[in-house]
Amino acid sequence: MDGLREKYLSEIAAAKDEVALESVRLAALGKKGEISLAMQGLRDMEPEARKAAGAALNVVRDEVQSALAAAKSALADAALAERLKTEWLDVTLPPRPAPQGTIHPVSQVTEEVTAIFAELGFAVEEGPHIETDWHNFDALNIPAEHPTRTEMDTFYMARAEGDERPPHVLRTHTSPVQIRGMLKHGAPARFICPGRVYRADYDITHTPMFHQLEGLAIDRDVSMANLKWCLEEFCRAFFEVEGVELRFRASHFPFTEPSAEVDIRCSWAGGQLRIGSGMIHPNVLRAGGIDPELWQGFAFGMGIDRLAMLKYGIPDLRAFFDSDLRWLRHYGFAALDAPTAHGGLGA
């Protein structure tokens, strides 16, 4: 036993790397190792002799296993020490910049227009995305035969079998929020309604879900002149230019009378912005609980996504919703770029 102990302890001490150490382990404790074979030979011995020899072999085996573990640990420590001699880190260097998220252009532009209209005295109203047929169409003076009420344009929610009520819809505009705002606050009123809207359309300038901004002002002596001034001030502040060119064209919207489409020449952005507007139809005022004999008002609507595309040179509307990190890093805004009318908008 002493010979086995001395033999393998000396070989372990002489091993220079883990490969040599593994060879010693296999020679001693492997399936056909010397100590393992000696343990198997115990079964041929007399009981008393087997008891004494087994105890001695267990001691040798334990010592060899402990020596192997210690040698393996020492070799690992030596290898680490050698590696650390060639690897170093200057802890006085500045850290790598941590990756930061960015604000989506739609969120940024929504904050920008909200800040501008807040300066003009407009509050912000919000409403549900799933609307009743009455709020989305009837209250806005949209007749039953109007093409926007077909399934080609509008997403309808399914009703349970036997339920004859008109189905709810994914709102096709934020105008239902205007109805809810009038019913809630009455007149006078002045607020905007930014938010998501849904229509069955998809191409380079249309998506099934997009963002819209609508606003209204109701008072006793509101006129189209007030509407024109309001839109001019908004465009001048939003695009950060001294003057804007507006053209009012006669149009038709069920919820306004008279109605006008406002074309705004965006020469600095290489495009044109179109805003739907007009004086609120008396039927819409009545649906909002306001007497059209005493009050009148104007309303307008525009696309937030279109505003972002014009101001920040974004060519394709579909990219807004692709979740491409490269696109978001390029067009996104720092979290601290909070727009204010007096401090400047995002650039």
KAQUIBEL-V643062 format. One record per pair of residues at least 6 apart in sequence whose ideal C-beta (glycine too) atoms are under 6 Angstrom apart, sorted by sequence separation. I is the first residue (numbers start at 1). J is the second residue. D is the distance in Angstrom with one decimal. If there is no record, write none. Layout:
# KAQUIBEL-V643062
i/j/d
I/J/D
I/J/D
This chain:
# KAQUIBEL-V643062
i/j/d
15/21/4.3
27/33/5.7
28/34/5.9
29/35/5.7
202/208/5.8
253/259/4.4
266/272/5.9
339/345/4.3
28/35/5.0
29/36/6.0
252/259/5.3
266/273/5.6
285/292/4.3
339/346/5.2
42/50/4.9
159/167/5.1
236/244/5.5
251/259/4.8
319/327/5.5
15/24/5.8
235/244/4.5
251/260/5.8
264/273/4.3
337/346/4.8
114/124/6.0
157/167/5.2
181/191/5.5
251/261/4.3
282/292/3.6
156/167/4.7
157/168/4.3
198/209/5.3
263/274/5.8
12/24/5.5
42/54/5.3
137/149/5.8
232/244/5.8
248/260/4.5
249/261/4.8
305/317/5.6
11/24/4.7
156/169/5.5
196/209/5.8
261/274/5.9
262/275/4.3
333/346/5.2
248/262/5.7
154/169/5.4
155/170/4.1
196/211/5.7
197/212/4.8
261/276/5.9
262/277/5.6
305/320/5.9
177/193/3.8
246/262/5.7
247/263/4.4
260/277/5.5
280/297/4.6
39/57/5.7
154/172/5.5
246/264/5.6
260/278/5.5
38/57/5.8
174/193/4.1
194/213/4.7
259/278/3.7
279/298/5.5
280/299/5.2
8/28/4.7
244/264/5.9
245/265/4.2
258/278/5.7
174/195/5.0
193/214/4.8
256/278/2.8
192/215/3.9
256/279/5.9
277/300/4.0
173/197/5.4
257/281/4.7
172/197/6.0
256/281/5.7
275/300/5.6
276/301/4.9
35/61/5.4
171/197/5.6
255/281/5.4
172/199/5.5
190/217/4.5
275/302/4.6
170/198/3.8
189/218/4.6
235/264/5.5
255/284/5.0
188/218/5.6
187/218/4.8
188/219/4.6
231/262/5.9
133/166/3.8
136/169/5.3
136/171/5.6
140/175/5.3
28/64/5.4
132/168/5.9
273/310/5.9
130/168/5.2
131/169/5.8
174/212/5.1
178/216/5.4
175/214/5.8
271/310/5.1
131/171/4.4
136/176/5.1
139/179/4.6
174/214/4.7
135/176/4.0
269/310/4.3
129/171/5.9
25/68/5.4
155/198/5.3
256/299/5.9
135/179/5.5
266/310/5.2
131/176/4.8
153/199/5.9
153/200/5.6
127/176/5.9
21/71/5.7
127/177/3.7
227/277/5.8
125/177/5.2
127/180/5.1
1/56/4.6
5/60/5.1
12/67/4.7
4/60/5.4
8/64/5.0
125/181/4.3
18/75/5.6
9/67/5.6
1/60/5.5
12/71/5.1
125/191/4.7
122/190/5.2
123/191/4.3
124/192/5.9
125/193/5.1
121/190/5.6
122/191/5.6
122/192/4.9
227/298/4.0
222/296/5.5
117/192/5.0
222/297/5.1
222/298/5.7
218/295/5.4
218/297/3.3
217/297/5.4
216/297/5.6
217/298/5.8
216/299/4.2
110/194/5.2
215/300/5.6
214/301/4.1
213/302/5.5
212/303/5.8
213/304/5.3
122/215/6.0
211/304/3.9
211/305/5.3
210/305/5.2
113/213/5.7
187/290/4.8
106/211/5.4
183/288/5.6
182/288/2.8
183/289/5.2
182/290/5.7
187/295/4.4
179/288/5.3
207/317/5.8
142/254/4.7
204/316/5.7
205/317/5.4
141/254/4.5
141/255/5.3
140/255/4.4
116/234/5.7
116/237/4.7
116/238/5.9
141/281/5.1
141/283/4.4
141/284/5.5
140/284/5.9
139/287/3.8
110/304/5.8
109/304/5.4
109/307/5.3
109/308/4.4
105/308/4.4
105/312/5.9
119/341/4.2
115/339/5.1
108/333/4.7
115/340/5.4
116/341/5.7
102/328/5.6
105/331/5.2
115/341/5.0
112/339/4.4
111/339/5.2
103/332/5.8
102/332/2.5
103/333/4.2
102/333/5.9
112/345/4.7
108/346/5.1
